[in-house]
Amino acid sequence: MKSFSFARNHLAAPFGGLAFLASFLLSAVCAEAQTATSAYRPGVTPEGAVYYLPRTALRISVLVERTSYVPGDFAAYAKRYLRLQDVGLEPVVSHRVLGITQMPFGQADPAKAYAVKFNAKTVAANVALADDGRLLAINAEPQQEKQGDVAQPFTPAKKAAAVNPRQYMSEEILAAGSKAKMAELTSREIYDLRENRSLIVKGQADFMPQDGQQLNLMLAQINTQETALRSLFEGTTTRDTTEHVLTFLPQKAVSREVLFRLSQKMGMVDADDLSGEPFYISIDDISTLPPTDEEEAAKVKKKDYEAGVYVNVPGRMRSTISQGIDQIGQAEYPCAQFGNVELLSGDLFNKHYTTQLWISPVTGAVERLQADIKK
């Protein structure tokens, strides 16, 4: 965040093409004690500052789970020795979407750039900008950015250490002369483990545990051994979850635009990659603000702008994400693009007032305005 202090009189207006800028500078020179604008990147100059109002974008987080199946060494004998049906004999990889979340955040809008230049004879002002030039506050400390501006990264759960089933094989199994014989002996070991567990639970084992803690440890060890040996027949399935963060900038209402695609083998792929199943996004403009008349807006651009601070009056949007015909996520947010720009009079910032202004970093709307008359 950038913050600068300088003398001020009035806050000035947006700039557009070179022709408009030249005419505006000429009128500003002629105006008494008025501010001047100049084309400049967001930041501070010796005479003033340039700021942007934000546009509202969506940060979309997609959690994708990758499932990988690796057949066991004895998968071909699973039905014969353990009576297991439908055990896969080939590796398989698949992907699926676990969840999608949406959060709005602010971006500097190059179409809403405003230059300010102040008269050194007036009171001092402090303007706080975000790193990308968005106006955050005037004469006040800006609030922390929220509503998704600071996204929490996804942290996958820690995996348990992989168990090598061969460490539970007896000497007889390891010395077997063929894979079929190893599978047969391993299946017998599994049945022995099951029998031992049953005897312990029934209290009929030759070596019974002394207390409940020892009982739990013995049963846990038997379960670990059986699971490891069974994996030689059943195979091993691992699951990994990754987060993919997409940025979507609504410019207008859209219906079922492809947001991304998901391939069963490759995972998330680009929107134009036809190997994946499409996921769609729809944006509805649900603003209650009257639409802006384009002709009137064009006339305003040709006029000299009144001094003051320009802020957004955001509209509202509804964002819907779907897979096929199934809706999997919907949310409503304020949206700067679907609203209007309004002027806060420069009179609020003259030497007769102590004015503090806080601006939403996401929508550019006034979050708080406090103006006290100086005594």
N, C-alpha and C positions, 0 to 999 in steps of 0.2 A: 504494500500500500504506500502511496506517495502522499505527502502532505506539504503544503507550502503556504507561506504568509506573505501578504503584500497589501499595499494601500488600495482602496477600492472606492468606486462611486456607484456604477450601475453594472449589472450583468447583461451581456449582450447576446447575440442571436446566432442561429445556424448559418453555415455557409455552404454554397453549392458550387456551380460552375464558375469559371473565371470571369465571365461577363457579369454575372450577378455580384461576385465578390468585388469587382472594380467599382460598380455602381454603388454598392453598399458603403465601401470605404470612402467614396466621394461624399456621400450624404452624411456619413458619420463625422467627417472633418468639418462640415458646415454646421452641424448641430452643436448647440451650446452645451459644454460640459457633458457630452454624451460619450459612450464607449465606442471603440473601433474593433473590428474583427479582422483576422488575418488567417490565411491557410497555414496550419501548423499541426504537427502530430500531437497527440494527447500528452500533456505535461505542462511545465511551467516555462515562461519566457520572462525576460526582465520586466515586461510591461503587464503580464497577466498570465492567463492559463487557457488551455483548451481541454474540453471534457467531452465524453460520449455519454449518451443515454444507452441503456442496455436493450438488447433483444432477448427474448426468453427461449432457451433451447431445452431439450430433454436429454438427460443422461439415463440411458436404458441399460440396466445390468441384467445379463442373461447367464444363469447358472446351467451349465451343460455337464451331464454325467456321462462318463465314458466307461462302459462295461466291457471287460476283456476276459474271455474264457480260453483257458489252455487245457487241453485234454491230459489226463494222467497217463503215466507210463503203462498202466494195466487197464486202460479204458476198454480195450477189446475183450477183456475177461470179466467185466463188471456184471454182466447178466448171468454168466455161468457160475461165478463163485459167490456173489453177493445179492443176486436176484434184483439188480438195479436195471430199470427200464429207461430207454431213450437217453443213454449217456452219449454225449457228443464225441466224435472221433476226430474232428477238425477244429482248429482255432477259430473263434468268432469274436468280432469287435462290433459293438453297437453304441449309439449315442442317443440321449434323450434330454429334453429340456426339463429341468427340475423346477425352475421358477423364474419369473421376470418381474423386475421392479423398475419404476420410473421415478425420476426426481427432476424438477426444474432447476435450471441454473442460468445465470446471466452471462451474456457475451457483449462486448462492446459492439454497438451498431454503427458501422461507418456512415450510414445514411443519416445519422442523428448526431452530428458533430457540432459543438457549440464553442465559439471562441469568446473569451472575456478579456477586457482591458479596463483598467481602473484609473481613476483620477487620483493622483498622489495627495491631493489636499484633503481627502476624506478619511474616514476611519479605516483601520486595518481589518482585513478579512483573512480567514483561514479556510482553504479549500482542500478537502481530502479526496484523493482519487485512488481507485484500485490500480493494480499493476498494469492493466490493459487500458487505463484511461477512463473507466466509468466513474461518474460522480457518485460519491458516497455520503458526503456531509459538508456543510458549510458552517463555520464557527462552532464546530462540535467534533467530538471524537466519534468516528464511525463505529457502528455496531458490527459484531462479527457476522460474516456472511453465513447464511443458512439456507434451508430448503434445497439441499443437495449441492451447494457450492463446495462444501468440503465432504466428499464422499468417503465413507469408510471402506477400505479394501476388504475383499473377501479373504478369509483365512480358512483354509481347509483343515479338517480334523486330522490329528496325527494318526498314522497307521500303526497297527501292531506289527511287531517284527515278524517277518516271514519264518515259518517253521520248516526245516528240512526233514521230510518224512523218512529219509534213509537213516537218520540217526536213531530211529526207533526199530529198525530192522534187526532181527536176531542174526547171529552168526550163521545159522542154518539157512536163512533166507538169502543172505549175501553170497553164500557158497553154492547156491542152486545153479544148475548147469544151463537153464533156459529161462526165458521170460515167463513162459506158461507155468513152470514150476515155482518161480518166485511169486507169481500171482496167487497160486494155490496156497503156499505157505503163509503169505501175508494175510489172506482171507482167514486162515485158521487163527492167526494172531489176533485179528479183529474179534472173532467170535470168543476167544479166550478172555479178552478185555471186557467184553460185554458180560460174560459169565461172572468174572471177578467183581464187577460193579454190582451185579444183582445180589451176589452173596454178601457183600458189605452192607448193602441197603437192608437186607433181611437179617443181618446180624449173625450170619452163618459162616463167615470167613475164618480161616485158621488164624489170621493175624488181624484182629479187630482194633480200630483206633481207640485211643484212651479218652478222647474228649471230642466235642463238636468241631473244634478248629482243625484237629488232625483228620477228622472224617472229611471235612470240606477239602482239605489239601489233597487227600488220597483220591477223592472223586474227581477233583479238577485235573489231577495228573493223568488219570485214566481217560478222561474225556479228551485231553490234549493229544494223547497218543492215538486214540481211536480216530480223531478228526484228521490227524496227519496221515495215518495209514489209509484212511478212506479216500483222501485226496488223490492217491495213486490210481484209484479206480474212477472216482467221480470227476476228477479234474479240479482246477483251481479257477475261481472267479474273483477278479479284482475290480474295484470301482474307484474312479478318480473324478473329482468334481473341479471344474475350472470356471472362472468368471470371465465373461466377455463383456466389455463396456462399449456401447455404441452411443454416438451423438446424433440426435435428429433435430433439425431446425425447422419448425413449422413456419412456412411463409404464407400459407393459405389453407383453407379446408381441403383435405384430400380423402379419398375413399379407397381403402384396401391397397395401399402402396406397399410393395415388397420391402420389408425391413431387413431381413436376412433369410438364409436358407440353411436347413440342417440335413446333412448327409449321414446316413446310418454308419457308414464306414469312416468318413473323413471328419465328421463333426460339423461345426459351424463353417459355412462357406459364404462367399459373396452373394449378393442379391441376384446377380446375373449368372450364377453358376447353376445350371439346370440339373445337376446331380443331386441337389438337395430339395427337401420339401419346403415350400415357402411359408414364412410367417409374415403377417401383414400388419400395417399400422394405419389407422384412420384418425383424422383430426377433424373435429367439428368445432365451428365457431359458434359458441353459445353466448356471445356478448349481448348485453342489453343496451349497449351504447348505440346511438344512431350512427349509421354508416357515414364515412367522410365523403363529402362531395368532391370529386376530383377537380372539377372546374374551379370551385371555390378555393381548394388547396393550391391550385396553380396561381391564382390571383394573389393569394397571401404571399407566396414565394417571391413575387415581383415587387412587393412593398418593402419599405424599410421596416425592420422588425422593431417592435417596442422593447425597451430595455427591461431585463428581468432574468429570472431563472426558468428555464424550460424543463418540464418534468413530464413523465408519461402518465396517462390515465389508462391503465391496462384494461383490456377486455378479458374474456374467459375462453378457455378451450377445453374440449373433452378429447382425451387420447385413449384409443381402444386398440389393443393388440390381440390378434386372433390367429389361430392355426386352422386353416380350412374354414369351416363354418362355425368352429367353436371359439368363443371368446375366452381368453385366458388372462386378461388384465384390462382394467379401465380406471381412469382417474381424471379429475378435473383440476385445473390450475389457472391462476391469473396469467395472462399472456400479453406482453407489451405490444406485439405485432398486431393484435386484434383490437387495439385501443386507439387513443389519440394522444397528441402532444398538446399540453396546455402551458400557459405562461403564469408564473408567479411574479407579481409586479415588483419592479426594482425598488419601489418605495419602501418595501419591507427591509431593505438592506442599506438605507441611508443612515446618516449619523444620529438620527433621532430615535432609532430602535437598536436594541440588542437582540438580534435574530439568530436562532439556531435551527438548522434544517438537517433532517436525516432522510436519506433516499434509499429505497429498496435496491440492493445490488442485483436482484433477480428481475424485477419488473420496471424499475425506474420511477415507481410511484412514491409519493410523499408518505413516509412512515410516521414522521412526527415533525411538527413545526411549532416553534416556540418564539414569540416575538414580544419583548417587553419594552415599554416606552421608557427612555432614559429620563431621569429626574434632573 
